[in-house]
Amino acid sequence: MNLPRMLFFDIDNTLLDTLTHTIPTSTVSALNALHDRGYGICIATGRSLELVKSLDIEDKVPWSLYILNNGQMILDQHQTVLRWHRFTPQTVNAVLGRAQTLSICVFLGSPEGNLLVGKQNHWVTTANGFYKEPIPPMGYYDGRPVDKIILYETMGYDWSMFDDIPGIDIHPTMTTSADTVVAGVSKHASILEALDLLHLPDYYIAFGDSLNDVEMLKHAPISVAMANGVDEVKTIAHYIAPPVHDDGIVTILTQLGYL
């Protein structure tokens, strides 16, 4: 097999064991070995840079690219911004207005400070507990640049109630929340954008487990779903790796011939 030189990994439940909230030592060793052989080891996550930093994984592996906020931000190996997709103030206000009507709490992510708009509830606590992310202070939108919107409601909620708002796509998560991105922006789209910016071939391999990984895995030249992932990714991936806590990354990299 002609193995891709660029490898893109989701974090939660792919690299990160959410039970221990750590990357298995075997995975760290394997990724460093691949880097030493000239492969590009990259992150493709729904997390912001702030939340990636909170995981204490930056120094464990020399990351070549960061695809953050489900593609909203692209950083190079030095964490220099290559592309930043933001919501317009009109879009943010439209989402907040609809959320208020439906009594839905909203997270707004911004370099100027994150906000929770609406009353914190069980759905917020559950979702942030699942990802072990801090809950930001409550506040009001003041026009600051926003590159991440999270909506909180019960699992299986009908998010089509937001479909008439132009300029957004909504992706349910594995818990009581949904990620909102600028329309047309995704992990897959930003991977292609990043590779183009760096004049690299669009031949890559992607690893993921959740609904926000579906498009990335569907279009990747080679795709790997984790066995602990949702059925939607396992049905479209070329390969299925054992669960992250069972040395899944090392096993599949060995199977594919990387190790």
VOTITI-46573 format. One record per residue: residue in three letters; chain; x, y, z of N, C-alpha, C, O in turn. Coordinates in steps of 0.2 Angstrom, whole numbers, always signed. Example, Ala and Ser with C-alpha at 12.3 -4.5 7.8 and 13.67 -1.06 7.14 Angstrom:
// VOTITI-46573
   rest   kette    n_xx    n_yy    n_zz   ca_xx   ca_yy   ca_zz    c_xx    c_yy    c_zz    o_xx    o_yy    o_zz
    ala       A     +66     -28     +39     +62     -22     +39     +66     -16     +39     +71     -17     +42
    ser       A     +64     -11     +35     +68      -5     +36     +64      +0     +39     +67      +6     +40
This chain:
// VOTITI-46573
   rest   kette    n_xx    n_yy    n_zz   ca_xx   ca_yy   ca_zz    c_xx    c_yy    c_zz    o_xx    o_yy    o_zz
    met       A      +4      -6      +0      +0      +0      +0      +4      +6      +0      +9      +7      +4
    asn       A      +2     +11      -4      +6     +18      -4      +3     +22      +2      -2     +25      +1
    leu       A      +7     +22      +7      +4     +25     +13      +5     +32     +13     +10     +35     +11
    pro       A      -1     +36     +15      -1     +43     +15      +4     +46     +20      +6     +43     +25
    arg       A      +8     +51     +18     +13     +54     +23     +10     +59     +28     +13     +60     +33
    met       A      +3     +61     +27      +0     +65     +32      -6     +61     +35     -10     +58     +32
    leu       A      -5     +61     +42     -10     +58     +46     -14     +62     +50     -11     +66     +54
    phe       A     -21     +62     +50     -25     +67     +54     -29     +63     +59     -33     +58     +57
    phe       A     -28     +65     +65     -32     +62     +71     -37     +66     +74     -35     +72     +76
    asp       A     -43     +64     +75     -47     +66     +80     -44     +65     +87     -40     +61     +88
    ile       A     -46     +69     +92     -43     +68     +99     -48     +64    +103     -46     +58    +105
    asp       A     -54     +66    +105     -58     +63    +110     -60     +56    +108     -63     +56    +102
    asn       A     -59     +51    +111     -60     +44    +110     -57     +41    +104     -58     +36    +101
    thr       A     -52     +45    +101     -48     +42     +96     -41     +42     +98     -38     +37     +98
    leu       A     -38     +48    +100     -31     +48    +103     -32     +48    +110     -28     +44    +114
    leu       A     -37     +51    +113     -38     +52    +120     -43     +47    +123     -49     +46    +120
    asp       A     -41     +43    +128     -45     +39    +132     -49     +43    +136     -46     +46    +141
    thr       A     -56     +44    +135     -60     +49    +139     -61     +46    +146     -63     +50    +150
    leu       A     -59     +40    +147     -60     +37    +154     -54     +39    +159     -55     +41    +164
    thr       A     -48     +39    +156     -42     +41    +160     -41     +48    +158     -36     +51    +161
    his       A     -43     +51    +152     -42     +58    +150     -35     +58    +148     -32     +64    +149
    thr       A     -32     +53    +146     -25     +53    +143     -24     +50    +137     -28     +46    +135
    ile       A     -18     +51    +133     -17     +47    +127     -12     +41    +129      -7     +42    +133
    pro       A     -14     +35    +128     -10     +30    +130      -3     +30    +128      -1     +33    +123
    thr       A      +1     +28    +132      +8     +29    +131     +11     +25    +124     +15     +28    +121
    ser       A      +7     +20    +123      +9     +16    +117      +7     +21    +111     +11     +21    +106
    thr       A      +2     +25    +111      +0     +29    +105      +5     +35    +105      +8     +36     +99
    val       A      +7     +38    +110     +12     +43    +110     +19     +40    +107     +22     +44    +103
    ser       A     +21     +35    +109     +27     +32    +106     +27     +30     +99     +32     +32     +95
    ala       A     +21     +28     +97     +20     +26     +90     +20     +33     +85     +23     +33     +80
    leu       A     +17     +38     +88     +16     +44     +84     +23     +47     +83     +25     +50     +78
    asn       A     +27     +47     +89     +34     +50     +89     +38     +46     +84     +42     +49     +80
    ala       A     +37     +40     +84     +41     +36     +79     +40     +37     +72     +44     +38     +68
    leu       A     +33     +38     +70     +31     +40     +63     +34     +47     +62     +36     +48     +56
    his       A     +34     +52     +66     +37     +59     +65     +44     +58     +64     +46     +61     +59
    asp       A     +48     +54     +67     +55     +53     +66     +56     +50     +59     +62     +51     +57
    arg       A     +51     +47     +56     +52     +44     +50     +50     +49     +44     +50     +47     +38
    gly       A     +48     +55     +46     +46     +60     +41     +38     +60     +40     +37     +64     +35
    tyr       A     +34     +57     +44     +27     +58     +43     +24     +64     +46     +27     +66     +51
    gly       A     +19     +67     +44     +16     +73     +47     +10     +70     +51      +6     +67     +49
    ile       A     +11     +72     +58      +6     +70     +63      +2     +76     +64      +4     +81     +67
    cys       A      -5     +75     +63      -9     +81     +63     -15     +80     +68     -18     +74     +68
    ile       A     -18     +85     +70     -24     +85     +74     -30     +88     +70     -29     +93     +67
    ala       A     -36     +84     +71     -42     +87     +68     -47     +86     +73     -50     +80     +74
    thr       A     -49     +91     +76     -53     +91     +82     -59     +96     +82     -58    +101     +79
    gly       A     -64     +95     +86     -69    +100     +88     -67    +105     +93     -70    +110     +94
    arg       A     -61    +103     +96     -59    +107    +102     -55    +114     +99     -53    +114     +94
    ser       A     -55    +119    +103     -52    +125    +102     -44    +124    +104     -43    +119    +107
    leu       A     -40    +129    +102     -33    +128    +104     -33    +128    +112     -29    +125    +115
    glu       A     -37    +132    +115     -37    +133    +122     -38    +126    +125     -35    +124    +130
    leu       A     -43    +123    +123     -45    +116    +125     -40    +111    +124     -39    +106    +127
    val       A     -37    +111    +118     -31    +107    +116     -25    +108    +121     -23    +103    +124
    lys       A     -24    +114    +123     -18    +115    +127     -20    +112    +134     -15    +110    +138
    ser       A     -26    +112    +136     -28    +110    +143     -27    +103    +144     -27    +100    +149
    leu       A     -26     +99    +138     -25     +92    +139     -18     +90    +140     -16     +84    +141
    asp       A     -13     +95    +139      -6     +93    +140      -4     +88    +135      +0     +83    +137
    ile       A      -5     +89    +129      -3     +84    +124      +2     +88    +119      +5     +84    +115
    glu       A      +3     +94    +120      +7     +98    +115     +14     +95    +115     +17     +95    +109
    asp       A     +17     +94    +120     +24     +92    +121     +25     +85    +120     +31     +82    +120
    lys       A     +20     +81    +119     +20     +74    +119     +22     +71    +112     +25     +66    +111
    val       A     +19     +75    +107     +20     +74    +100     +22     +80     +96     +18     +85     +97
    pro       A     +26     +80     +91     +27     +86     +87     +22     +87     +82     +23     +84     +76
    trp       A     +17     +90     +83     +11     +90     +78     +13     +95     +72     +16    +100     +73
    ser       A     +11     +93     +67     +13     +96     +60      +7    +101     +59      +9    +106     +56
    leu       A      +1    +100     +60      -5    +104     +58     -10    +103     +64     -11     +98     +67
    tyr       A     -14    +109     +65     -20    +109     +69     -26    +111     +66     -26    +116     +63
    ile       A     -31    +106     +65     -37    +108     +62     -42    +108     +68     -43    +103     +71
    leu       A     -44    +114     +70     -47    +116     +76     -55    +118     +75     -57    +120     +70
    asn       A     -59    +117     +81     -66    +119     +80     -69    +117     +74     -73    +120     +71
    asn       A     -68    +110     +73     -71    +107     +67     -70    +110     +61     -74    +110     +56
    gly       A     -64    +113     +60     -62    +116     +54     -62    +123     +54     -60    +126     +49
    gln       A     -64    +126     +59     -65    +134     +59     -58    +137     +59     -58    +143     +57
    met       A     -53    +134     +62     -46    +137     +62     -41    +132     +60     -42    +126     +62
    ile       A     -36    +134     +56     -31    +130     +54     -24    +133     +57     -23    +139     +55
    leu       A     -20    +129     +60     -14    +132     +63      -8    +127     +60      -9    +121     +59
    asp       A      -2    +130     +59      +3    +126     +57      +7    +123     +63      +4    +124     +68
    gln       A     +13    +120     +62     +16    +117     +67     +18    +122     +73     +20    +120     +78
    his       A     +19    +128     +71     +21    +133     +76     +15    +137     +79     +16    +142     +83
    gln       A      +9    +134     +77      +3    +137     +80      +1    +144     +77      -2    +148     +80
    thr       A      +4    +145     +71      +3    +151     +67      -4    +150     +63      -5    +145     +60
    val       A      -8    +155     +63     -15    +154     +60     -14    +154     +53     -11    +159     +50
    leu       A     -16    +149     +49     -16    +149     +42     -23    +151     +39     -23    +154     +34
    arg       A     -28    +149     +43     -35    +151     +41     -39    +152     +47     -39    +147     +51
    trp       A     -44    +157     +47     -48    +157     +52     -55    +159     +50     -56    +164     +47
    his       A     -60    +154     +51     -67    +155     +48     -71    +157     +54     -71    +154     +59
    arg       A     -74    +163     +54     -78    +165     +59     -86    +166     +57     -87    +167     +51
    phe       A     -90    +166     +62     -97    +168     +61     -98    +175     +60     -94    +179     +63
    thr       A    -102    +178     +56    -104    +185     +56    -108    +186     +62    -112    +182     +64
    pro       A    -108    +193     +64    -112    +195     +70    -120    +193     +68    -123    +192     +73
    gln       A    -122    +194     +62    -129    +193     +60    -131    +186     +62    -136    +184     +64
    thr       A    -126    +181     +60    -127    +174     +61    -127    +172     +68    -132    +169     +70
    val       A    -123    +175     +72    -123    +174     +79    -129    +176     +82    -132    +173     +86
    asn       A    -131    +182     +81    -138    +185     +83    -144    +180     +81    -148    +179     +85
    ala       A    -144    +178     +75    -149    +174     +73    -149    +167     +77    -155    +165     +79
    val       A    -144    +164     +78    -143    +158     +82    -146    +159     +89    -149    +155     +92
    leu       A    -143    +165     +92    -145    +166     +99    -152    +168     +99    -156    +166    +104
    gly       A    -155    +171     +95    -162    +172     +95    -167    +166     +94    -171    +165     +98
    arg       A    -165    +162     +90    -168    +155     +90    -168    +151     +96    -172    +148     +98
    ala       A    -161    +151     +98    -160    +147    +105    -164    +150    +110    -167    +146    +114
    gln       A    -165    +156    +111    -169    +159    +116    -176    +157    +116    -179    +156    +121
    thr       A    -178    +157    +110    -185    +155    +109    -187    +148    +111    -192    +146    +114
    leu       A    -182    +144    +110    -182    +137    +112    -179    +135    +118    -179    +129    +120
    ser       A    -177    +140    +122    -174    +139    +129    -168    +135    +129    -167    +130    +133
    ile       A    -164    +136    +124    -158    +132    +123    -152    +136    +125    -151    +142    +123
    cys       A    -148    +134    +129    -141    +137    +131    -136    +137    +126    -136    +131    +122
    val       A    -132    +142    +125    -127    +142    +120    -120    +144    +122    -120    +149    +126
    phe       A    -116    +141    +120    -108    +142    +121    -106    +146    +115    -107    +144    +109
    leu       A    -103    +152    +116     -99    +156    +111     -92    +156    +112     -90    +158    +118
    gly       A     -88    +153    +108     -81    +153    +108     -78    +159    +105     -79    +160     +99
    ser       A     -73    +162    +108     -70    +168    +105     -63    +169    +108     -62    +167    +114
    pro       A     -58    +171    +104     -51    +173    +107     -52    +178    +112     -47    +179    +116
    glu       A     -57    +182    +112     -58    +187    +117     -61    +185    +124     -63    +189    +128
    gly       A     -63    +178    +124     -66    +175    +130     -72    +172    +128     -76    +174    +124
    asn       A     -73    +166    +131     -79    +162    +130     -85    +164    +134     -84    +166    +140
    leu       A     -91    +163    +132     -97    +165    +135    -102    +159    +135    -102    +155    +130
    leu       A    -106    +159    +140    -112    +155    +140    -118    +159    +140    -119    +163    +145
    val       A    -122    +159    +135    -128    +163    +134    -134    +159    +136    -135    +154    +132
    gly       A    -137    +161    +141    -143    +157    +144    -141    +154    +150    -135    +154    +152
    lys       A    -146    +151    +153    -145    +148    +160    -142    +141    +159    -144    +137    +156
    gln       A    -137    +140    +163    -134    +134    +164    -138    +129    +166    -142    +130    +171
    asn       A    -139    +123    +163    -143    +117    +165    -140    +111    +164    -134    +110    +164
    his       A    -144    +105    +165    -142     +99    +165    -138     +97    +159    -133     +93    +159
    trp       A    -140     +99    +153    -137     +97    +147    -130    +100    +146    -126     +97    +144
    val       A    -129    +106    +149    -123    +110    +149    -118    +106    +153    -112    +104    +151
    thr       A    -120    +104    +159    -116    +100    +164    -114     +94    +161    -108     +91    +162
    thr       A    -119     +90    +158    -118     +83    +155    -113     +84    +150    -108     +80    +150
    ala       A    -114     +88    +145    -109     +89    +139    -102     +91    +141     -97     +88    +139
    asn       A    -101     +96    +145     -95     +98    +147     -91     +93    +152     -85     +92    +152
    gly       A     -95     +89    +156     -92     +84    +160     -90     +78    +155     -85     +75    +157
    phe       A     -93     +77    +150     -91     +71    +145     -85     +73    +142     -80     +68    +142
    tyr       A     -84     +79    +140     -77     +81    +137     -72     +84    +142     -67     +85    +140
    lys       A     -75     +84    +148     -70     +87    +154     -68     +94    +152     -62     +96    +152
    glu       A     -73     +98    +149     -71    +105    +147     -74    +110    +153     -79    +109    +155
    pro       A     -71    +115    +154     -73    +120    +159     -79    +124    +156     -80    +125    +150
    ile       A     -84    +125    +161     -90    +129    +159     -88    +137    +159     -86    +139    +165
    pro       A     -89    +140    +154     -87    +148    +154     -92    +152    +158     -98    +149    +160
    pro       A     -91    +158    +160     -95    +162    +163    -101    +164    +159    -101    +164    +153
    met       A    -107    +165    +162    -113    +168    +159    -112    +175    +157    -108    +179    +160
    gly       A    -115    +177    +151    -114    +183    +148    -118    +185    +142    -123    +181    +141
    tyr       A    -117    +190    +139    -121    +192    +134    -117    +194    +128    -111    +196    +129
    tyr       A    -119    +192    +122    -115    +193    +116    -114    +201    +115    -119    +204    +114
    asp       A    -108    +203    +114    -106    +210    +113    -103    +211    +106    -100    +216    +105
    gly       A    -104    +207    +101    -101    +208     +95     -94    +205     +94     -91    +206     +88
    arg       A     -91    +202     +99     -84    +199     +99     -84    +194     +93     -89    +191     +91
    pro       A     -78    +193     +90     -77    +188     +85     -79    +181     +88     -76    +179     +93
    val       A     -83    +177     +84     -85    +170     +87     -83    +165     +82     -85    +166     +76
    asp       A     -79    +160     +84     -77    +155     +79     -80    +148     +82     -78    +143     +79
    lys       A     -84    +148     +87     -86    +141     +89     -93    +143     +93     -94    +147     +97
    ile       A     -98    +139     +91    -105    +139     +94    -107    +132     +96    -106    +127     +91
    ile       A    -109    +131    +102    -111    +125    +104    -118    +126    +107    -119    +130    +111
    leu       A    -123    +121    +105    -130    +121    +107    -131    +115    +112    -128    +110    +110
    tyr       A    -134    +117    +117    -135    +111    +122    -143    +109    +123    -147    +113    +124
    glu       A    -144    +103    +122    -150    +100    +123    -150     +92    +123    -144     +90    +123
    thr       A    -155     +89    +124    -155     +82    +125    -152     +78    +119    -153     +81    +113
    met       A    -149     +72    +120    -147     +68    +114    -153     +66    +110    -158     +65    +112
    gly       A    -152     +67    +103    -157     +65     +99    -162     +71     +97    -167     +70     +94
    tyr       A    -160     +77    +100    -164     +83     +99    -165     +85     +91    -160     +83     +87
    asp       A    -170     +87     +89    -172     +89     +82    -169     +96     +80    -172    +101     +81
    trp       A    -163     +96     +78    -159    +102     +77    -162    +105     +70    -159    +111     +68
    ser       A    -166    +102     +67    -169    +105     +60    -172    +112     +62    -174    +115     +57
    met       A    -174    +113     +68    -177    +120     +70    -172    +125     +68    -175    +131     +68
    phe       A    -166    +124     +67    -161    +129     +65    -160    +129     +58    -156    +133     +55
    asp       A    -163    +125     +54    -161    +124     +47    -162    +130     +43    -159    +131     +37
    asp       A    -167    +135     +45    -168    +141     +40    -164    +146     +42    -164    +152     +38
    ile       A    -159    +145     +46    -154    +151     +48    -148    +150     +43    -145    +145     +43
    pro       A    -147    +155     +38    -142    +154     +33    -135    +154     +36    -134    +158     +41
    gly       A    -130    +151     +33    -123    +152     +35    -121    +147     +40    -115    +148     +43
    ile       A    -125    +142     +42    -122    +137     +47    -124    +130     +46    -129    +128     +42
    asp       A    -120    +126     +48    -121    +118     +48    -121    +116     +55    -117    +118     +59
    ile       A    -125    +111     +57    -125    +109     +64    -124    +101     +64    -127     +97     +60
    his       A    -119     +99     +69    -117     +92     +69    -118     +90     +77    -115     +92     +81
    pro       A    -123     +86     +78    -124     +83     +85    -118     +79     +87    -114     +76     +83
    thr       A    -117     +80     +93    -111     +76     +96    -113     +70     +99    -119     +67     +99
    met       A    -108     +66    +103    -110     +60    +106    -113     +61    +113    -114     +56    +117
    thr       A    -115     +67    +115    -118     +69    +121    -123     +74    +120    -126     +75    +115
    thr       A    -125     +78    +125    -130     +83    +125    -129     +89    +122    -130     +95    +125
    ser       A    -126     +89    +116    -124     +96    +113    -123     +95    +106    -124     +89    +103
    ala       A    -123    +100    +102    -122    +100     +95    -117    +106     +93    -118    +111     +95
    asp       A    -112    +104     +89    -107    +109     +86    -110    +113     +80    -113    +109     +76
    thr       A    -109    +119     +80    -112    +123     +75    -106    +126     +71    -101    +129     +75
    val       A    -105    +125     +65    -100    +128     +61    -102    +132     +55    -108    +132     +53
    val       A     -98    +136     +53     -99    +140     +47    -101    +136     +41     -97    +131     +40
    ala       A    -106    +137     +37    -108    +133     +32    -103    +131     +27     -99    +136     +25
    gly       A    -102    +125     +26     -97    +123     +21     -90    +121     +24     -85    +118     +21
    val       A     -89    +123     +31     -83    +122     +34     -84    +115     +38     -89    +114     +41
    ser       A     -78    +111     +38     -78    +105     +41     -71    +103     +42     -67    +106     +39
    lys       A     -70     +97     +46     -63     +95     +46     -60     +93     +39     -55     +95     +38
    his       A     -65     +90     +35     -62     +88     +29     -60     +94     +24     -55     +94     +21
    ala       A     -65     +98     +24     -64    +104     +20     -57    +108     +22     -53    +110     +18
    ser       A     -56    +108     +28     -50    +112     +31     -44    +108     +30     -39    +111     +30
    ile       A     -44    +101     +30     -39     +97     +29     -36     +99     +22     -30    +100     +21
    leu       A     -41     +99     +17     -39    +100     +10     -36    +107      +9     -32    +108      +6
    glu       A     -39    +112     +13     -37    +119     +13     -30    +119     +15     -26    +123     +12
    ala       A     -29    +116     +21     -22    +116     +24     -17    +113     +19     -11    +116     +18
    leu       A     -18    +107     +17     -14    +104     +12     -12    +108      +6      -7    +109      +4
    asp       A     -17    +112      +3     -16    +116      -2     -12    +122      -1      -8    +124      -4
    leu       A     -13    +125      +5      -9    +131      +7      -2    +129      +8      +2    +133      +7
    leu       A      -1    +123     +10      +6    +121     +11      +9    +117      +5     +15    +114      +5
    his       A      +5    +117      +0      +7    +114      -7      +9    +106      -6     +14    +104      -8
    leu       A      +5    +103      -2      +6     +96      -1      +0     +92      -5      -5     +95      -6
    pro       A      +1     +86      -6      -4     +82     -10     -10     +81      -6      -9     +80      +1
    asp       A     -16     +80      -9     -22     +79      -5     -23     +71      -4     -28     +69      -4
    tyr       A     -17     +68      -2     -18     +61      -1     -16     +60      +7     -10     +61      +9
    tyr       A     -21     +58     +11     -20     +58     +18     -24     +52     +21     -28     +49     +18
    ile       A     -23     +51     +27     -27     +46     +31     -30     +49     +37     -26     +53     +40
    ala       A     -36     +48     +38     -40     +51     +44     -42     +46     +49     -44     +40     +47
    phe       A     -42     +48     +55     -44     +43     +61     -49     +47     +65     -48     +53     +67
    gly       A     -55     +44     +66     -60     +47     +70     -65     +42     +73     -65     +36     +72
    asp       A     -70     +45     +77     -75     +41     +80     -82     +43     +81     -87     +40     +82
    ser       A     -83     +50     +79     -89     +53     +81     -92     +56     +75     -90     +56     +69
    leu       A     -98     +59     +76    -102     +61     +70     -99     +67     +67    -100     +68     +61
    asn       A     -95     +71     +70     -92     +77     +67     -86     +74     +63     -82     +78     +60
    asp       A     -84     +68     +63     -79     +65     +59     -82     +61     +53     -78     +59     +48
    val       A     -88     +61     +52     -91     +57     +46     -89     +60     +40     -86     +56     +35
    glu       A     -89     +66     +38     -87     +69     +32     -80     +68     +31     -78     +66     +25
    met       A     -76     +69     +36     -68     +68     +35     -67     +61     +33     -63     +60     +29
    leu       A     -70     +56     +37     -69     +49     +35     -72     +47     +28     -69     +43     +25
    lys       A     -78     +50     +27     -81     +48     +21     -77     +50     +15     -77     +46     +10
    his       A     -73     +56     +15     -69     +58      +9     -62     +57      +9     -58     +58      +4
    ala       A     -59     +55     +15     -52     +53     +16     -50     +48     +11     -54     +43     +10
    pro       A     -45     +48      +8     -42     +43      +3     -42     +36      +7     -43     +31      +4
    ile       A     -39     +37     +14     -39     +31     +18     -42     +33     +25     -40     +38     +27
    ser       A     -47     +29     +27     -50     +31     +34     -51     +26     +39     -51     +20     +37
    val       A     -50     +28     +45     -50     +23     +50     -55     +25     +56     -55     +31     +58
    ala       A     -60     +21     +57     -64     +22     +63     -62     +18     +69     -60     +13     +68
    met       A     -63     +21     +75     -62     +17     +81     -68     +13     +83     -74     +15     +82
    ala       A     -66      +7     +85     -72      +2     +87     -76      +5     +92     -82      +3     +93
    asn       A     -74     +10     +96     -78     +13    +102     -82     +19     +99     -85     +22    +103
    gly       A     -82     +20     +92     -85     +25     +89     -92     +24     +88     -95     +18     +89
    val       A     -96     +29     +85    -103     +28     +83    -103     +24     +77     -99     +23     +73
    asp       A    -109     +21     +76    -110     +16     +70    -110     +20     +63    -107     +18     +58
    glu       A    -111     +27     +63    -111     +31     +57    -104     +31     +54    -103     +31     +48
    val       A     -99     +31     +58     -92     +32     +56     -90     +25     +54     -86     +24     +50
    lys       A     -92     +20     +58     -89     +13     +57     -92     +10     +50     -89      +6     +47
    thr       A     -98     +12     +48    -100     +10     +42     -97     +13     +36     -98     +10     +30
    ile       A     -94     +18     +36     -91     +22     +30     -83     +21     +30     -80     +22     +25
    ala       A     -80     +19     +36     -73     +19     +36     -70     +13     +32     -73      +8     +32
    his       A     -64     +14     +29     -61      +8     +26     -58      +3     +31     -58      -3     +30
    tyr       A     -56      +5     +37     -54      +1     +42     -57      +3     +49     -59      +8     +50
    ile       A     -57      -2     +53     -60      -1     +60     -54      -3     +65     -52      -9     +65
    ala       A     -52      +1     +69     -47      +0     +74     -50      -2     +81     -55      -1     +82
    pro       A     -46      -6     +84     -49      -8     +91     -50      -1     +95     -47      +4     +93
    pro       A     -53      -2    +101     -54      +4    +105     -48      +7    +107     -43      +4    +108
    val       A     -48     +14    +108     -43     +18    +110     -39     +15    +116     -33     +15    +117
    his       A     -43     +13    +121     -40     +11    +127     -37      +4    +127     -34      +1    +131
    asp       A     -38      +1    +121     -35      -6    +120     -29      -6    +114     -29     -10    +110
    asp       A     -26      +0    +115     -20      +1    +110     -22      +1    +103     -19      -2     +98
    gly       A     -28      +4    +102     -31      +3     +95     -27      +7     +90     -26      +4     +84
    ile       A     -24     +13     +91     -20     +16     +86     -14     +12     +84     -12     +12     +78
    val       A     -10     +10     +89      -4      +6     +88      -6      +0     +84      -2      -2     +79
    thr       A     -11      -4     +85     -13     -10     +82     -15      -8     +74     -13     -12     +70
    ile       A     -19      -3     +73     -21      -1     +66     -15      +1     +62     -14      +0     +56
    leu       A     -10      +5     +65      -4      +8     +62      +0      +2     +60      +3      +2     +55
    thr       A      +1      -3     +64      +5      -9     +63      +2     -13     +57      +5     -15     +53
    gln       A      -5     -14     +57      -9     -17     +52      -8     -14     +45      -7     -18     +40
    leu       A      -8      -8     +45      -7      -4     +39      +0      -4     +36      +1      -2     +30
    gly       A      +5      -5     +40     +12      -5     +38     +16      +1     +40     +21      +2     +38
    tyr       A     +13      +5     +44     +16     +11     +46     +22      +9     +52     +27     +12     +52
    leu       A     +20      +4     +56     +25      +2     +61     +28      -5     +59     +32      -7     +63
